[in-house]
Amino acid sequence: MIGVVGRSEQHQSELEALLAAPGVDEIIRITHPFKLASRNFRPEGSIVELGKGVSIGGAEVIVAAGPCAVESAEQIGEIAGRVARAGAKLLRGGAFKPRSSPYSFQGLGEQGLKLLREAADKNGLLVVSEVMDPSQIEMMLPYVDVMQVGARNMQNYHLLRALGESSKPVLLKRGMSATIEELLLSAEYIMSGGNYNVMLCERGIRTFDTYMRNTMDIAAIPVIKHLSHLPVVADPSHGTGRRDKVPPMARAAVAAGADGLLIEVHQDPERALSDGAQSMYPEHFAQLMDEMRVIAPAVGRRIARP
């Protein structure tokens, strides 16, 4: 299979001769600047294997849930158990936290990763956590199943190239002011290095509105699904910054075609060291999972029961 970049009308005879050459099964014309991430490259869509029989991009909507940051063994252990019982497949949590203020909680580092791994293994979950620098990749590999690239690092091309040299699945978040094309070009950096295990995440963009932390761009989900074969994850927690707005945006994301959801959950959000205002109570998260199980079949999807 050969991808032909750019306009090809002027070279039709050469393309026909190439198609007849030994070993050539198909020629695909690719007009987008993002070539490997384009749906033209893989029209049927991609399914990314995450581990332990869990995959994303198929009929099942995969949910990752957990606190913004790992704070203690007791905290992450309790949350892991409760989100697992509600039906989540991945435990999310930050060990390294890029914060706007240098005085805010920056995470527990490798100790936080160890606590994540222990809590996840105890409850049959996979782990997704943010990587901030290429120097952290090798250290994180034994602890995480999915490397998350945060919004602030979407155009950190040095980091993206380094992740392209690994086979570990990558969850790439859209930058706060990034266009959809810029998101797909960032995915192209990872894929051009040989790592095709990429998921894209819509996490809200910064607009002139001040009522919510960000503006959740639900329309981006079907647009990305049209342009790209990569699975799309929605993050309604960062997309709104308000826990009361997370459920309606999560339900809307499932209806819009999201392949997965990333939701922040904390057992005591008022005392959370990071992003408590957007973190759901575990009991409300369980209720949301039941609501989404009603919506998913209407769009040909499903959400597994615990």
C-alpha positions in Angstrom: 0.0 0.0 0.0 1.6 3.3 -1.1 0.4 6.7 0.0 0.7 9.5 -2.6 1.0 13.0 -1.1 -0.4 16.0 -2.8 -2.2 16.4 -6.1 -1.8 13.5 -8.4 -3.9 14.4 -11.5 -0.8 15.4 -13.5 0.9 12.1 -12.8 -1.9 9.7 -13.6 0.1 7.6 -16.1 2.9 7.2 -13.6 0.5 6.1 -10.9 -1.1 3.6 -13.2 2.3 2.1 -14.0 3.2 2.0 -10.3 -0.1 0.2 -9.5 0.9 -2.5 -11.9 4.3 -3.0 -10.4 5.0 -6.2 -8.4 4.2 -5.9 -4.7 1.8 -2.9 -5.0 -1.7 -3.7 -3.9 -3.2 -0.2 -3.6 -2.4 3.5 -4.0 -4.0 5.9 -1.6 -4.1 9.7 -2.4 -3.4 11.7 0.7 -4.1 15.5 0.5 -4.0 16.4 4.1 -0.8 17.7 5.7 -1.3 15.0 8.4 -0.6 11.8 6.4 -0.4 8.9 8.8 -3.1 10.3 11.1 -5.5 10.8 8.1 -8.6 8.6 7.7 -7.5 8.1 4.1 -4.6 6.1 5.4 -6.9 3.7 7.4 -10.5 4.3 6.4 -11.8 1.5 8.7 -10.5 3.3 11.8 -7.9 2.2 14.3 -8.3 0.1 17.4 -5.5 0.6 20.0 -4.6 -2.2 22.3 -4.0 -0.8 25.9 -3.3 -4.1 27.7 -5.1 -6.8 29.7 -7.6 -7.3 26.9 -8.7 -3.7 26.9 -8.8 -1.9 23.6 -10.2 1.5 22.4 -11.7 2.4 19.1 -14.2 -0.5 18.9 -17.8 -0.7 20.0 -17.0 -0.3 23.7 -16.6 3.2 25.1 -13.6 3.0 27.5 -13.6 5.1 30.7 -10.6 6.3 32.6 -11.2 7.8 36.0 -9.3 9.0 39.1 -7.9 12.0 40.8 -6.1 14.9 39.1 -3.1 14.1 41.3 -1.9 11.2 43.4 -1.8 12.5 47.0 -1.3 9.4 49.2 -1.7 5.6 49.2 -5.0 5.8 51.1 -6.4 8.4 48.7 -5.5 6.6 45.4 -6.4 3.2 46.8 -9.9 4.2 47.8 -10.6 6.0 44.5 -9.3 3.1 42.4 -11.6 0.6 44.1 -14.6 2.8 43.7 -14.1 3.7 40.0 -13.4 0.1 39.3 -16.7 -1.0 40.9 -18.4 1.6 38.8 -17.0 0.2 35.5 -13.9 2.2 34.7 -11.1 0.3 32.9 -8.2 2.7 33.6 -7.1 4.6 36.6 -6.0 8.1 35.8 -3.8 10.2 38.1 -0.9 12.7 37.9 2.5 11.9 39.4 4.1 14.9 37.7 1.8 18.0 37.6 2.4 21.0 35.2 0.9 23.8 37.2 0.5 27.5 36.3 1.9 28.5 39.6 5.3 27.3 40.8 3.9 27.3 44.4 1.1 24.8 43.6 1.4 21.1 44.3 3.7 19.5 41.7 3.0 15.8 42.3 4.8 13.0 44.1 7.0 12.0 41.2 8.1 8.3 41.0 6.5 7.5 44.4 3.2 8.6 42.9 3.6 6.3 40.0 4.3 3.4 42.3 1.1 4.1 44.3 -0.8 4.3 41.0 0.5 1.0 39.8 -0.2 -0.7 43.1 -3.8 0.6 43.3 -4.5 -0.2 39.7 -3.2 -3.8 40.0 -5.2 -4.4 43.1 -8.4 -3.4 41.3 -7.7 -4.9 37.8 -7.2 -1.5 36.2 -4.7 -0.1 33.7 -2.8 3.2 34.4 -2.8 6.4 32.4 -0.5 9.2 33.7 1.1 12.4 32.2 4.6 12.5 31.0 6.1 16.0 30.8 9.7 15.5 29.6 11.6 12.9 27.4 13.8 12.2 30.4 10.8 10.8 32.3 9.8 8.2 29.7 12.1 5.4 30.6 11.4 5.8 34.3 7.6 5.7 33.7 7.5 2.7 31.4 7.2 0.0 34.2 4.4 1.9 35.9 2.0 3.1 33.2 0.0 1.5 30.4 -0.8 4.8 28.6 1.4 7.9 28.4 -0.6 11.1 28.5 0.6 14.2 26.8 -1.0 17.2 28.5 -2.4 20.3 26.7 0.6 22.4 27.5 2.9 19.8 25.8 0.8 19.2 22.7 3.4 21.1 20.6 6.5 19.9 22.6 7.9 18.3 19.5 11.0 17.0 21.3 8.7 15.0 23.6 6.5 13.8 20.8 9.4 12.5 18.8 10.7 10.7 21.9 7.3 9.0 22.4 7.3 8.0 18.7 10.3 5.8 19.5 8.3 3.8 22.0 5.5 1.4 21.4 3.6 2.5 24.6 0.1 3.9 23.8 -0.1 7.7 23.9 -3.1 9.9 24.9 -2.5 13.2 23.2 -4.5 16.1 24.5 -5.5 19.1 22.4 -3.8 22.3 23.3 -5.8 25.1 25.0 -5.7 27.2 21.8 -4.9 24.6 19.2 -6.8 24.0 16.1 -7.9 20.5 15.1 -5.3 20.4 12.3 -2.6 21.3 14.8 -3.7 18.4 17.0 -3.5 16.0 14.1 -0.1 17.3 13.1 1.1 16.7 16.6 -0.1 13.1 16.4 1.8 12.9 13.1 5.0 13.6 15.0 4.5 10.5 17.2 3.3 8.3 14.3 6.2 9.3 12.0 8.5 7.9 14.6 6.9 4.5 14.3 4.4 4.5 17.2 0.9 4.2 15.8 -0.7 3.6 19.2 -2.1 7.1 19.5 -5.4 8.4 20.9 -6.6 12.0 20.6 -8.2 13.9 23.5 -10.6 16.8 23.3 -10.3 18.6 26.6 -11.8 22.0 25.9 -10.3 25.1 24.5 -9.8 28.6 25.9 -12.3 31.2 24.7 -13.6 34.6 25.8 -16.1 33.0 28.2 -15.2 33.2 31.9 -18.1 31.2 33.4 -16.3 27.9 32.8 -12.6 27.0 32.9 -12.6 26.0 29.2 -15.2 25.7 26.4 -15.9 22.0 25.7 -15.8 21.6 21.9 -18.2 18.7 21.5 -18.3 19.3 17.7 -14.6 18.5 17.5 -15.3 14.8 18.3 -17.2 14.0 15.0 -14.9 16.3 13.1 -11.8 14.5 14.2 -13.5 11.1 13.6 -14.2 12.3 10.0 -10.6 13.4 9.4 -8.7 10.8 11.3 -8.7 7.1 12.0 -7.4 7.5 15.5 -9.6 6.9 18.6 -11.0 10.1 20.2 -11.3 10.5 24.0 -13.3 13.3 25.7 -12.2 15.0 28.9 -15.3 16.8 30.3 -13.5 17.6 33.6 -10.9 19.9 32.1 -13.4 20.8 29.3 -15.6 22.6 31.8 -13.7 22.9 35.1 -17.0 22.5 37.0 -18.1 19.2 38.5 -21.8 19.9 37.9 -21.1 20.4 34.2 -19.1 17.1 33.8 -22.1 14.7 33.6 -24.0 16.5 30.8 -20.8 17.0 28.8 -19.8 13.3 29.3 -23.3 12.2 28.1 -23.0 14.5 25.1 -19.5 13.2 24.2 -20.8 9.6 24.1 -23.7 10.7 21.9 -21.2 12.6 19.6 -19.1 9.4 19.1 -16.3 9.5 21.6 -14.4 6.3 21.9 -13.4 7.0 25.5 -13.8 9.4 28.5 -11.3 10.8 31.0 -13.1 11.9 34.2 -11.6 13.2 37.4 -13.0 11.6 40.6 -12.0 12.4 44.2 -13.5 11.1 47.5 -13.0 14.5 49.1 -12.7 17.1 46.3 -13.0 20.1 48.6 -9.7 19.1 50.1 -8.0 17.9 46.9 -4.5 19.3 46.3 -5.3 19.8 42.6 -8.5 20.6 40.6 -11.0 19.7 43.3 -13.6 22.0 41.7 -13.9 19.7 38.6 -13.6 16.4 40.4 -16.7 14.2 40.8 -17.7 12.4 44.0 -17.4 8.6 43.5 -21.1 8.0 44.0 -22.0 10.7 41.4 -19.5 9.1 39.0 -21.2 5.7 39.4 -24.5 7.3 38.6 -23.1 8.9 35.5 -21.7 5.5 34.3 -25.3 4.1 34.6 -26.7 7.0 32.6 -24.1 6.6 29.9 -25.0 2.9 29.6 -28.5 4.0 28.6 -27.2 6.5 26.0 -24.4 4.3 24.4 -26.7 1.7 22.7 -28.6 4.5 20.9 -25.4 5.3 18.9 -24.3 1.7 18.5 -21.9 1.6 21.4 -21.7 0.1 24.8 -20.1 0.7 28.2 -19.1 -2.4 30.2 -20.6 -3.2 33.5 -18.3 -3.9 36.5 
